[in-house]
Amino acid sequence: MLNDEQKYDSDLGSKDASYVIDKQKMAIVLSALASGNRVDLTEVLEPLHPADIADIIEQLNTTDRARFIRLYDTEFYGDILSEIDEHIREEVISELNPDVLAEAVRDLESDDVVDIVEDLEEEQKETILDALEEGDRVAVQSLLSYPEQSAGRLMQREVVMAPEHWSVGMAIDFLRNDANLPEQFYHIVLVDPRLHPVGNVSLGKLMSSKRSVLLREIIEDVFQVIPADQDEADVAYAFNQYHLISAPVVDMENRVVGVITIDDAMVVLDEELEEDIMLLAGVGDSSVSDTIIETVRGRLPWLAVNLATAILASIVIAQFEATIAQFVALAILMPIIASMGGNAATQSLTVAVRAIATKDISSTNIGRVIRREVGVGILTGLIFAVSMGLIGVFWFGTAMLGVVIAISMLINLVVANLAGTTIPVILEKLGI
């Protein structure tokens, strides 16, 4: 199998690369699909990385996507399938010829196969599993037995291990003679006779050491073991926190059952970030490839909550109808105060959600964080209270109105900052 540099002679490495499929390539693809020209389609796609081909597939409408798969089926390989957005992957799989699908998944690592099949319907899942060789099928099924979003689902079973008493020369000879090495790996996991991990040896350290040196003598200083049932978000945090490239995964008996690599951990980090942003905006697990009905279904709950809170606020304001009728200026200035409070809450909310995601907030410093946000609310509140008070005085010529507006602005910003920080923390503690 060709390595990535040989296989994908893309122009993305040029100085003016944008890492986005340009309009010219997309136009050629659409023209080839419209005319059914397999040659033109293959020529434009051949130098592209699987991730770029996946992007093209995602940008096509349903009709063109089906044409694409029919024209490109003989060239469709597993790396493309693993890169396609999960929201449309099921549709693509249903369009693929079973023989093409079988050939595509055979070359994938076990973790990539799991990523593809775990969200599919049972019929499609069985189709893919039946296409695998017996050993690969057993490996994938064992990974599927672990809880969703756990390290066991994230890991790949293909892990390079060696006894800790081996020498560098023995390890190199082993690697040269093993025909079943993973396509990409970064470390050799050293184990004792019971398959308990004792350390990692990087390939760079291995190749730069003398053949007579024992592997245990060149173990890396940083070594983390991941339990198979650990949440994948915690795994991604560990990779980011300890600058890991790979880490062995162990079962309940502390035996090595797989390995997680940096690329998979970064995918989880990206997904966690995307999830936080989506939830912050109240759109849930939404995608540009979703149908109108799916998108509406995802957005309605949050909009309904907003409507309910807006009605509640209107009911409160209605209690002061007589006062507002006498002082029309209040009706003019109230939206400004409400808008400032909403923006301040969003700012503190964003900071709090990010801090929770990166584990920067803990029981040790939560009090300090809340005091800080209250202080920020007081300071910004005083600044804008003075500004709004002066506006109230000079605009409407009433000193008392200026005082009322100033106090309202101060209280509003303090409460907004406090709520924006404490609500995410409380929801996190409740596991919501």
C-alpha positions as a LaTeX table, in Angstrom:
\begin{tabular}{lrrr}
\hline
Residue & $x$ (\AA) & $y$ (\AA) & $z$ (\AA) \\
\hline
Met1 & 0.00 & 0.00 & 0.00 \\
Leu2 & 1.39 & 3.43 & $-0.94$ \\
Asn3 & 2.19 & 5.86 & 1.80 \\
Asp4 & 0.35 & 9.18 & 2.01 \\
Glu5 & 3.07 & 11.17 & 0.23 \\
Gln6 & 3.07 & 8.80 & $-2.74$ \\
Lys7 & $-0.66$ & 8.33 & $-2.86$ \\
Tyr8 & $-1.90$ & 11.89 & $-2.65$ \\
Asp9 & 0.13 & 14.26 & $-4.84$ \\
Ser10 & $-2.15$ & 17.14 & $-3.92$ \\
Asp11 & $-1.50$ & 20.82 & $-4.54$ \\
Leu12 & $-2.44$ & 21.55 & $-0.94$ \\
Gly13 & 1.21 & 21.85 & $-0.05$ \\
Ser14 & 1.75 & 24.94 & $-2.18$ \\
Lys15 & 2.37 & 28.37 & $-0.68$ \\
Asp16 & $-1.11$ & 29.63 & $-1.51$ \\
Ala17 & $-2.92$ & 26.47 & $-0.42$ \\
Ser18 & $-6.30$ & 27.15 & 1.14 \\
Tyr19 & $-7.04$ & 23.55 & 2.16 \\
Val20 & $-10.46$ & 23.95 & 0.58 \\
Ile21 & $-11.70$ & 22.36 & $-2.65$ \\
Asp22 & $-11.54$ & 25.16 & $-5.23$ \\
Lys23 & $-14.38$ & 26.09 & $-7.57$ \\
Gln24 & $-12.56$ & 24.78 & $-10.64$ \\
Lys25 & $-12.24$ & 21.24 & $-9.26$ \\
Met26 & $-15.83$ & 21.31 & $-8.08$ \\
Ala27 & $-16.99$ & 22.47 & $-11.50$ \\
Ile28 & $-15.14$ & 19.58 & $-13.18$ \\
Val29 & $-16.71$ & 17.12 & $-10.75$ \\
Leu30 & $-20.22$ & 18.46 & $-11.39$ \\
Ser31 & $-19.66$ & 18.44 & $-15.15$ \\
Ala32 & $-18.38$ & 14.85 & $-15.04$ \\
Leu33 & $-21.39$ & 13.78 & $-12.99$ \\
Ala34 & $-23.82$ & 15.49 & $-15.36$ \\
Ser35 & $-22.26$ & 13.84 & $-18.43$ \\
Gly36 & $-21.45$ & 10.52 & $-16.75$ \\
Asn37 & $-17.76$ & 10.93 & $-17.62$ \\
Arg38 & $-15.88$ & 8.48 & $-15.39$ \\
Val39 & $-12.46$ & 9.41 & $-16.83$ \\
Asp40 & $-12.72$ & 13.13 & $-16.01$ \\
Leu41 & $-14.03$ & 12.37 & $-12.54$ \\
Thr42 & $-11.19$ & 9.96 & $-11.80$ \\
Glu43 & $-8.55$ & 12.37 & $-13.12$ \\
Val44 & $-9.64$ & 15.24 & $-10.89$ \\
Leu45 & $-10.01$ & 13.05 & $-7.80$ \\
Glu46 & $-6.90$ & 10.87 & $-8.15$ \\
Pro47 & $-4.40$ & 13.35 & $-6.62$ \\
Leu48 & $-6.71$ & 14.37 & $-3.78$ \\
His49 & $-6.50$ & 13.23 & $-0.17$ \\
Pro50 & $-9.43$ & 11.07 & 1.05 \\
Ala51 & $-10.53$ & 13.91 & 3.35 \\
Asp52 & $-10.86$ & 16.22 & 0.32 \\
Ile53 & $-12.81$ & 13.63 & $-1.64$ \\
Ala54 & $-15.08$ & 13.22 & 1.39 \\
Asp55 & $-15.62$ & 17.00 & 1.42 \\
Ile56 & $-16.67$ & 16.88 & $-2.23$ \\
Ile57 & $-19.16$ & 14.09 & $-1.52$ \\
Glu58 & $-20.61$ & 16.04 & 1.41 \\
Gln59 & $-21.15$ & 19.15 & $-0.73$ \\
Leu60 & $-23.13$ & 17.28 & $-3.39$ \\
Asn61 & $-26.90$ & 16.99 & $-3.28$ \\
Thr62 & $-28.53$ & 13.58 & $-2.92$ \\
Thr63 & $-28.91$ & 13.01 & $-6.68$ \\
Asp64 & $-25.34$ & 13.99 & $-7.55$ \\
Arg65 & $-24.04$ & 11.98 & $-4.61$ \\
Ala66 & $-25.68$ & 8.84 & $-5.98$ \\
Arg67 & $-24.19$ & 9.54 & $-9.43$ \\
Phe68 & $-20.77$ & 10.09 & $-7.86$ \\
Ile69 & $-20.83$ & 6.73 & $-6.11$ \\
Arg70 & $-21.95$ & 4.92 & $-9.28$ \\
Leu71 & $-19.17$ & 6.49 & $-11.36$ \\
Tyr72 & $-16.40$ & 6.25 & $-8.77$ \\
Asp73 & $-17.32$ & 2.91 & $-7.20$ \\
Thr74 & $-14.26$ & 1.01 & $-8.44$ \\
Glu75 & $-11.94$ & 3.66 & $-6.90$ \\
Phe76 & $-13.87$ & 4.05 & $-3.66$ \\
Tyr77 & $-11.60$ & 3.03 & $-0.78$ \\
Gly78 & $-12.02$ & 2.83 & 2.96 \\
Asp79 & $-10.15$ & 6.01 & 3.87 \\
Ile80 & $-12.78$ & 8.04 & 2.02 \\
Leu81 & $-15.58$ & 6.30 & 3.88 \\
Ser82 & $-13.97$ & 6.95 & 7.26 \\
Glu83 & $-13.61$ & 10.67 & 6.46 \\
Ile84 & $-17.22$ & 11.24 & 5.39 \\
Asp85 & $-19.44$ & 13.09 & 7.85 \\
Glu86 & $-21.41$ & 10.60 & 9.91 \\
His87 & $-24.65$ & 12.41 & 9.08 \\
Ile88 & $-24.48$ & 11.26 & 5.44 \\
Arg89 & $-22.30$ & 8.15 & 5.77 \\
Glu90 & $-25.31$ & 5.87 & 6.08 \\
Glu91 & $-26.70$ & 7.23 & 2.81 \\
Val92 & $-23.36$ & 6.66 & 1.05 \\
Ile93 & $-23.09$ & 3.10 & 2.35 \\
Ser94 & $-26.60$ & 2.29 & 1.14 \\
Glu95 & $-25.60$ & 3.42 & $-2.38$ \\
Leu96 & $-22.35$ & 1.43 & $-2.50$ \\
Asn97 & $-22.17$ & $-1.94$ & $-4.20$ \\
Pro98 & $-21.69$ & $-4.62$ & $-1.49$ \\
Asp99 & $-18.48$ & $-5.87$ & $-3.15$ \\
Val100 & $-17.07$ & $-2.33$ & $-3.31$ \\
Leu101 & $-18.04$ & $-1.75$ & 0.32 \\
Ala102 & $-16.38$ & $-5.00$ & 1.38 \\
Glu103 & $-13.16$ & $-4.11$ & $-0.42$ \\
Ala104 & $-13.20$ & $-0.60$ & 1.04 \\
Val105 & $-13.42$ & $-1.64$ & 4.70 \\
Arg106 & $-10.88$ & $-4.49$ & 4.48 \\
Asp107 & $-7.93$ & $-2.08$ & 4.42 \\
Leu108 & $-9.07$ & $-0.03$ & 7.40 \\
Glu109 & $-7.76$ & $-0.27$ & 10.95 \\
Ser110 & $-10.21$ & $-1.74$ & 13.45 \\
Asp111 & $-10.94$ & 1.62 & 15.12 \\
Asp112 & $-11.88$ & 3.17 & 11.77 \\
Val113 & $-14.25$ & 0.28 & 11.02 \\
Val114 & $-15.88$ & 0.72 & 14.43 \\
Asp115 & $-16.29$ & 4.44 & 13.79 \\
Ile116 & $-18.10$ & 3.62 & 10.55 \\
Val117 & $-20.41$ & 0.84 & 11.75 \\
Glu118 & $-21.36$ & 1.88 & 15.28 \\
Asp119 & $-24.16$ & 4.26 & 14.23 \\
Leu120 & $-25.47$ & 2.24 & 11.28 \\
Glu121 & $-28.65$ & 0.22 & 11.07 \\
Glu122 & $-28.22$ & $-3.44$ & 11.98 \\
Glu123 & $-28.59$ & $-4.60$ & 8.37 \\
Gln124 & $-25.83$ & $-2.29$ & 7.12 \\
Lys125 & $-23.67$ & $-3.15$ & 10.12 \\
Glu126 & $-23.93$ & $-6.87$ & 9.35 \\
Thr127 & $-23.09$ & $-6.22$ & 5.70 \\
Ile128 & $-19.81$ & $-4.57$ & 6.67 \\
Leu129 & $-18.92$ & $-7.12$ & 9.35 \\
Asp130 & $-19.56$ & $-10.00$ & 6.93 \\
Ala131 & $-17.12$ & $-8.40$ & 4.48 \\
Leu132 & $-14.26$ & $-8.62$ & 6.98 \\
Glu133 & $-11.94$ & $-11.55$ & 7.46 \\
Glu134 & $-12.61$ & $-13.66$ & 10.54 \\
Gly135 & $-9.84$ & $-12.14$ & 12.65 \\
Asp136 & $-10.76$ & $-8.57$ & 11.73 \\
Arg137 & $-14.45$ & $-9.25$ & 12.35 \\
Val138 & $-13.74$ & $-10.60$ & 15.84 \\
Ala139 & $-11.56$ & $-7.56$ & 16.60 \\
Val140 & $-14.28$ & $-5.13$ & 15.50 \\
Gln141 & $-17.00$ & $-6.98$ & 17.40 \\
Ser142 & $-14.88$ & $-6.93$ & 20.55 \\
Leu143 & $-14.48$ & $-3.15$ & 20.22 \\
Leu144 & $-18.23$ & $-2.75$ & 19.72 \\
Ser145 & $-18.77$ & $-4.57$ & 23.03 \\
Tyr146 & $-17.30$ & $-1.60$ & 24.92 \\
Pro147 & $-19.58$ & 1.26 & 26.02 \\
Glu148 & $-20.20$ & 4.05 & 23.51 \\
Gln149 & $-17.83$ & 7.02 & 23.78 \\
Ser150 & $-15.34$ & 4.98 & 25.80 \\
Ala151 & $-11.64$ & 4.38 & 25.23 \\
Gly152 & $-12.49$ & 0.82 & 24.15 \\
Arg153 & $-14.51$ & 2.16 & 21.22 \\
Leu154 & $-11.80$ & 4.65 & 20.35 \\
Met155 & $-8.78$ & 2.34 & 20.40 \\
Gln156 & $-7.43$ & 0.13 & 17.63 \\
Arg157 & $-6.64$ & $-3.50$ & 18.35 \\
Glu158 & $-3.52$ & $-3.42$ & 16.16 \\
Val159 & $-0.85$ & $-2.63$ & 18.75 \\
Val160 & 2.89 & $-3.32$ & 18.52 \\
Met161 & 4.18 & $-4.93$ & 21.73 \\
Ala162 & 7.54 & $-6.37$ & 22.77 \\
Pro163 & 8.89 & $-8.01$ & 25.96 \\
Glu164 & 10.77 & $-5.55$ & 28.15 \\
His165 & 13.86 & $-7.81$ & 28.22 \\
Trp166 & 14.34 & $-7.66$ & 24.44 \\
Ser167 & 17.25 & $-5.77$ & 22.94 \\
Val168 & 16.95 & $-3.08$ & 20.28 \\
Gly169 & 18.27 & $-5.50$ & 17.66 \\
Met170 & 15.65 & $-8.11$ & 18.51 \\
Ala171 & 12.89 & $-5.51$ & 18.28 \\
Ile172 & 14.10 & $-4.22$ & 14.90 \\
Asp173 & 14.31 & $-7.76$ & 13.50 \\
Phe174 & 10.80 & $-8.43$ & 14.77 \\
Leu175 & 9.42 & $-5.32$ & 13.07 \\
Arg176 & 11.12 & $-6.20$ & 9.78 \\
Asn177 & 9.69 & $-9.71$ & 9.75 \\
Asp178 & 6.15 & $-8.95$ & 10.93 \\
Ala179 & 3.81 & $-8.66$ & 7.96 \\
Asn180 & 0.85 & $-7.53$ & 10.07 \\
Leu181 & 2.17 & $-4.27$ & 11.47 \\
Pro182 & $-0.30$ & $-1.37$ & 11.69 \\
Glu183 & $-0.09$ & 1.08 & 8.80 \\
Gln184 & 0.88 & 3.82 & 11.25 \\
Phe185 & 2.31 & 3.52 & 14.75 \\
Tyr186 & 4.59 & 5.64 & 16.90 \\
His187 & 5.67 & 3.51 & 19.84 \\
Ile188 & 6.42 & $-0.03$ & 20.85 \\
Val189 & 4.59 & $-0.93$ & 24.05 \\
Leu190 & 6.81 & $-2.89$ & 26.43 \\
Val191 & 5.01 & $-5.58$ & 28.40 \\
Asp192 & 5.79 & $-8.15$ & 31.08 \\
Pro193 & 4.95 & $-11.87$ & 30.66 \\
Arg194 & 1.33 & $-11.19$ & 31.72 \\
Leu195 & 0.89 & $-8.48$ & 29.04 \\
His196 & 0.94 & $-5.71$ & 31.64 \\
Pro197 & 2.36 & $-2.50$ & 30.13 \\
Val198 & 5.60 & $-1.26$ & 31.65 \\
Gly199 & 6.53 & 1.54 & 29.26 \\
Asn200 & 6.82 & 2.94 & 25.75 \\
Val201 & 9.75 & 3.08 & 23.35 \\
Ser202 & 9.51 & 5.58 & 20.50 \\
Leu203 & 10.54 & 4.52 & 17.02 \\
Gly204 & 13.05 & 7.37 & 16.88 \\
Lys205 & 14.74 & 6.19 & 20.07 \\
Leu206 & 14.67 & 2.61 & 18.82 \\
Met207 & 16.36 & 3.41 & 15.50 \\
Ser208 & 19.01 & 5.64 & 17.08 \\
Ser209 & 20.12 & 3.12 & 19.74 \\
Lys210 & 22.68 & 0.36 & 19.41 \\
Arg211 & 21.38 & $-3.14$ & 18.77 \\
Ser212 & 22.75 & $-4.44$ & 22.07 \\
Val213 & 20.85 & $-1.92$ & 24.22 \\
Leu214 & 17.90 & $-3.35$ & 26.15 \\
Leu215 & 14.49 & $-1.84$ & 25.44 \\
Arg216 & 13.87 & $-1.20$ & 29.14 \\
Glu217 & 16.87 & 1.14 & 29.11 \\
Ile218 & 15.36 & 3.51 & 26.53 \\
Ile219 & 11.82 & 3.75 & 27.90 \\
Glu220 & 10.23 & 7.19 & 27.51 \\
Asp221 & 9.75 & 9.33 & 30.60 \\
Val222 & 6.11 & 10.17 & 29.81 \\
Phe223 & 3.92 & 7.07 & 29.92 \\
Gln224 & 0.15 & 7.00 & 30.40 \\
Val225 & $-2.09$ & 3.94 & 30.49 \\
Ile226 & $-5.75$ & 4.34 & 29.49 \\
Pro227 & $-8.46$ & 2.10 & 31.03 \\
Ala228 & $-10.73$ & 0.66 & 28.34 \\
Asp229 & $-13.87$ & 1.96 & 30.05 \\
Gln230 & $-12.61$ & 5.53 & 30.44 \\
Asp231 & $-14.71$ & 8.25 & 28.82 \\
Glu232 & $-13.27$ & 9.35 & 25.48 \\
Ala233 & $-13.45$ & 13.01 & 26.51 \\
Asp234 & $-11.10$ & 12.24 & 29.43 \\
Val235 & $-8.84$ & 10.35 & 27.04 \\
Ala236 & $-8.62$ & 13.37 & 24.73 \\
Tyr237 & $-7.91$ & 15.59 & 27.74 \\
Ala238 & $-5.05$ & 13.29 & 28.81 \\
Phe239 & $-3.51$ & 13.42 & 25.32 \\
Asn240 & $-3.71$ & 17.20 & 25.31 \\
Gln241 & $-2.57$ & 17.62 & 28.91 \\
Tyr242 & 0.43 & 15.27 & 28.74 \\
His243 & 1.34 & 15.83 & 25.06 \\
Leu244 & 0.89 & 12.15 & 24.21 \\
Ile245 & 1.38 & 10.67 & 20.75 \\
Ser246 & $-0.06$ & 7.27 & 21.62 \\
Ala247 & $-1.09$ & 5.40 & 24.74 \\
Pro248 & $-1.84$ & 1.72 & 25.44 \\
Val249 & $-5.34$ & 0.73 & 26.53 \\
Val250 & $-5.76$ & $-1.88$ & 29.27 \\
Asp251 & $-8.66$ & $-4.06$ & 30.40 \\
Met252 & $-9.89$ & $-4.70$ & 33.94 \\
Glu253 & $-6.91$ & $-7.00$ & 34.56 \\
Asn254 & $-4.41$ & $-4.36$ & 33.37 \\
Arg255 & $-3.56$ & $-6.27$ & 30.20 \\
Val256 & $-2.91$ & $-4.40$ & 26.97 \\
Val257 & $-5.89$ & $-4.74$ & 24.62 \\
Gly258 & $-5.23$ & $-1.90$ & 22.18 \\
Val259 & $-3.73$ & 1.51 & 21.59 \\
Ile260 & $-5.08$ & 5.02 & 21.04 \\
Thr261 & $-3.17$ & 7.38 & 18.76 \\
Ile262 & $-3.04$ & 11.14 & 18.60 \\
Asp263 & $-5.18$ & 11.42 & 15.45 \\
Asp264 & $-8.13$ & 9.69 & 17.12 \\
Ala265 & $-7.74$ & 11.76 & 20.29 \\
Met266 & $-7.73$ & 14.98 & 18.27 \\
Val267 & $-10.94$ & 13.93 & 16.52 \\
Val268 & $-12.57$ & 13.58 & 19.94 \\
Leu269 & $-11.26$ & 16.99 & 21.02 \\
Asp270 & $-12.71$ & 18.50 & 17.85 \\
Glu271 & $-16.05$ & 16.78 & 18.44 \\
Glu272 & $-16.17$ & 17.96 & 22.06 \\
Leu273 & $-15.45$ & 21.53 & 20.98 \\
Glu274 & $-18.08$ & 21.35 & 18.26 \\
Glu275 & $-20.61$ & 19.93 & 20.72 \\
Asp276 & $-19.97$ & 22.73 & 23.22 \\
Ile277 & $-20.38$ & 25.39 & 20.53 \\
Met278 & $-23.56$ & 23.79 & 19.22 \\
Leu279 & $-25.10$ & 23.46 & 22.68 \\
Leu280 & $-24.11$ & 27.03 & 23.50 \\
Ala281 & $-26.06$ & 28.17 & 20.44 \\
Gly282 & $-28.95$ & 25.83 & 21.23 \\
Val283 & $-28.80$ & 23.87 & 17.97 \\
Gly284 & $-27.76$ & 20.47 & 19.36 \\
Asp285 & $-26.20$ & 17.87 & 17.07 \\
Ser286 & $-26.89$ & 19.73 & 13.83 \\
Ser287 & $-25.17$ & 19.59 & 10.46 \\
Val288 & $-25.44$ & 21.39 & 7.13 \\
Ser289 & $-26.26$ & 18.02 & 5.58 \\
Asp290 & $-29.37$ & 17.57 & 7.76 \\
Thr291 & $-32.80$ & 17.85 & 6.18 \\
Ile292 & $-35.08$ & 20.80 & 6.94 \\
Ile293 & $-37.23$ & 18.66 & 9.24 \\
Glu294 & $-34.19$ & 17.34 & 11.15 \\
Thr295 & $-32.84$ & 20.87 & 11.57 \\
Val296 & $-36.19$ & 22.23 & 12.76 \\
Arg297 & $-36.56$ & 19.34 & 15.21 \\
Gly298 & $-33.16$ & 20.14 & 16.69 \\
Arg299 & $-33.78$ & 23.87 & 17.06 \\
Leu300 & $-37.39$ & 23.93 & 18.26 \\
Pro301 & $-36.74$ & 22.96 & 21.92 \\
Trp302 & $-34.29$ & 25.79 & 22.55 \\
Leu303 & $-36.46$ & 28.32 & 20.72 \\
Ala304 & $-39.44$ & 27.14 & 22.79 \\
Val305 & $-37.46$ & 27.71 & 26.00 \\
Asn306 & $-36.51$ & 31.19 & 24.79 \\
Leu307 & $-40.15$ & 31.93 & 24.00 \\
Ala308 & $-41.21$ & 30.79 & 27.48 \\
Thr309 & $-38.62$ & 32.98 & 29.20 \\
Ala310 & $-39.55$ & 35.94 & 26.99 \\
Ile311 & $-43.21$ & 35.52 & 27.92 \\
Leu312 & $-42.23$ & 35.32 & 31.59 \\
Ala313 & $-40.26$ & 38.56 & 31.26 \\
Ser314 & $-43.23$ & 40.20 & 29.55 \\
Ile315 & $-45.51$ & 39.14 & 32.41 \\
Val316 & $-43.14$ & 40.74 & 34.91 \\
Ile317 & $-42.99$ & 43.96 & 32.87 \\
Ala318 & $-46.79$ & 43.98 & 32.62 \\
Gln319 & $-47.00$ & 44.28 & 36.41 \\
Phe320 & $-45.50$ & 47.76 & 36.04 \\
Glu321 & $-47.74$ & 48.83 & 33.19 \\
Ala322 & $-49.04$ & 51.91 & 34.98 \\
Thr323 & $-45.54$ & 53.10 & 35.88 \\
Ile324 & $-44.26$ & 52.57 & 32.35 \\
Ala325 & $-47.29$ & 54.44 & 30.97 \\
Gln326 & $-46.33$ & 57.45 & 33.07 \\
Phe327 & $-42.61$ & 57.25 & 32.25 \\
Val328 & $-42.31$ & 56.40 & 28.55 \\
Ala329 & $-38.54$ & 56.76 & 28.87 \\
Leu330 & $-38.47$ & 53.46 & 30.78 \\
Ala331 & $-39.90$ & 51.63 & 27.79 \\
Ile332 & $-37.25$ & 53.23 & 25.59 \\
Leu333 & $-34.30$ & 52.35 & 27.83 \\
Met334 & $-35.36$ & 48.88 & 29.06 \\
Pro335 & $-34.30$ & 47.05 & 25.86 \\
Ile336 & $-30.80$ & 48.54 & 26.22 \\
Ile337 & $-30.44$ & 47.18 & 29.75 \\
Ala338 & $-31.80$ & 43.78 & 28.75 \\
Ser339 & $-29.48$ & 43.56 & 25.76 \\
Met340 & $-26.43$ & 44.46 & 27.85 \\
Gly341 & $-27.33$ & 41.80 & 30.39 \\
Gly342 & $-27.73$ & 39.17 & 27.70 \\
Asn343 & $-24.36$ & 39.98 & 26.16 \\
Ala344 & $-22.59$ & 39.99 & 29.52 \\
Ala345 & $-24.12$ & 36.63 & 30.42 \\
Thr346 & $-23.05$ & 35.17 & 27.07 \\
Gln347 & $-19.47$ & 36.33 & 27.64 \\
Ser348 & $-19.17$ & 34.77 & 31.10 \\
Leu349 & $-21.08$ & 31.69 & 29.94 \\
Thr350 & $-18.63$ & 31.12 & 27.08 \\
Val351 & $-15.63$ & 31.44 & 29.40 \\
Ala352 & $-17.21$ & 29.06 & 31.92 \\
Val353 & $-18.11$ & 26.42 & 29.33 \\
Arg354 & $-14.59$ & 26.50 & 27.90 \\
Ala355 & $-13.09$ & 26.24 & 31.40 \\
Ile356 & $-15.28$ & 23.23 & 32.17 \\
Ala357 & $-14.30$ & 21.56 & 28.90 \\
Thr358 & $-10.59$ & 22.07 & 29.59 \\
Lys359 & $-11.01$ & 21.16 & 33.29 \\
Asp360 & $-9.73$ & 24.56 & 34.38 \\
Ile361 & $-12.61$ & 24.86 & 36.86 \\
Ser362 & $-12.55$ & 22.59 & 39.91 \\
Ser363 & $-13.90$ & 22.55 & 43.46 \\
Thr364 & $-10.62$ & 24.17 & 44.51 \\
Asn365 & $-10.91$ & 27.33 & 42.44 \\
Ile366 & $-14.66$ & 27.65 & 41.75 \\
Gly367 & $-15.06$ & 30.23 & 44.53 \\
Arg368 & $-12.25$ & 32.34 & 43.12 \\
Val369 & $-13.71$ & 32.13 & 39.61 \\
Ile370 & $-17.15$ & 33.24 & 40.81 \\
Arg371 & $-15.67$ & 36.13 & 42.82 \\
Arg372 & $-13.71$ & 37.17 & 39.74 \\
Glu373 & $-16.82$ & 37.22 & 37.56 \\
Val374 & $-18.77$ & 39.16 & 40.19 \\
Gly375 & $-15.90$ & 41.66 & 40.30 \\
Val376 & $-15.96$ & 41.94 & 36.52 \\
Gly377 & $-19.73$ & 42.48 & 36.68 \\
Ile378 & $-19.37$ & 45.22 & 39.30 \\
Leu379 & $-16.63$ & 47.05 & 37.40 \\
Thr380 & $-18.30$ & 46.87 & 33.98 \\
Gly381 & $-21.62$ & 47.62 & 35.66 \\
Leu382 & $-20.26$ & 50.80 & 37.25 \\
Ile383 & $-18.76$ & 51.95 & 33.94 \\
Phe384 & $-21.98$ & 51.47 & 31.97 \\
Ala385 & $-24.16$ & 52.58 & 34.89 \\
Val386 & $-22.48$ & 55.98 & 34.84 \\
Ser387 & $-22.79$ & 56.11 & 31.04 \\
Met388 & $-26.48$ & 55.17 & 31.02 \\
Gly389 & $-27.21$ & 57.46 & 33.97 \\
Leu390 & $-25.78$ & 60.43 & 32.12 \\
Ile391 & $-27.67$ & 59.47 & 28.97 \\
Gly392 & $-30.89$ & 59.30 & 31.00 \\
Val393 & $-30.28$ & 62.73 & 32.52 \\
Phe394 & $-29.31$ & 64.57 & 29.32 \\
Trp395 & $-31.77$ & 62.76 & 27.03 \\
Phe396 & $-34.87$ & 63.03 & 29.19 \\
Gly397 & $-33.82$ & 65.79 & 31.60 \\
Thr398 & $-34.69$ & 63.77 & 34.72 \\
Ala399 & $-32.04$ & 63.10 & 37.36 \\
Met400 & $-34.12$ & 60.45 & 39.12 \\
Leu401 & $-34.51$ & 58.52 & 35.86 \\
Gly402 & $-30.74$ & 58.59 & 35.41 \\
Val403 & $-30.23$ & 57.15 & 38.90 \\
Val404 & $-32.79$ & 54.38 & 38.32 \\
Ile405 & $-31.26$ & 53.41 & 34.99 \\
Ala406 & $-27.73$ & 53.44 & 36.46 \\
Ile407 & $-28.70$ & 51.18 & 39.38 \\
Ser408 & $-30.58$ & 48.86 & 37.03 \\
Met409 & $-27.57$ & 48.55 & 34.73 \\
Leu410 & $-25.24$ & 47.78 & 37.64 \\
Ile411 & $-27.47$ & 45.09 & 39.14 \\
Asn412 & $-28.21$ & 43.63 & 35.71 \\
Leu413 & $-24.56$ & 43.17 & 34.74 \\
Val414 & $-23.56$ & 41.71 & 38.12 \\
Val415 & $-26.40$ & 39.17 & 38.05 \\
Ala416 & $-25.69$ & 38.36 & 34.38 \\
Asn417 & $-22.03$ & 37.61 & 35.06 \\
Leu418 & $-22.89$ & 35.57 & 38.14 \\
Ala419 & $-25.55$ & 33.53 & 36.32 \\
Gly420 & $-23.37$ & 33.02 & 33.25 \\
Thr421 & $-20.69$ & 31.43 & 35.42 \\
Thr422 & $-22.70$ & 29.47 & 37.98 \\
Ile423 & $-25.37$ & 27.94 & 35.73 \\
Pro424 & $-22.91$ & 25.90 & 33.58 \\
Val425 & $-21.08$ & 24.76 & 36.73 \\
Ile426 & $-24.34$ & 23.65 & 38.37 \\
Leu427 & $-25.46$ & 21.82 & 35.23 \\
Glu428 & $-22.06$ & 20.10 & 35.04 \\
Lys429 & $-22.37$ & 18.97 & 38.67 \\
Leu430 & $-25.84$ & 17.60 & 37.94 \\
Gly431 & $-24.51$ & 15.77 & 34.88 \\
Ile432 & $-26.81$ & 17.61 & 32.49 \\
\hline
\end{tabular}
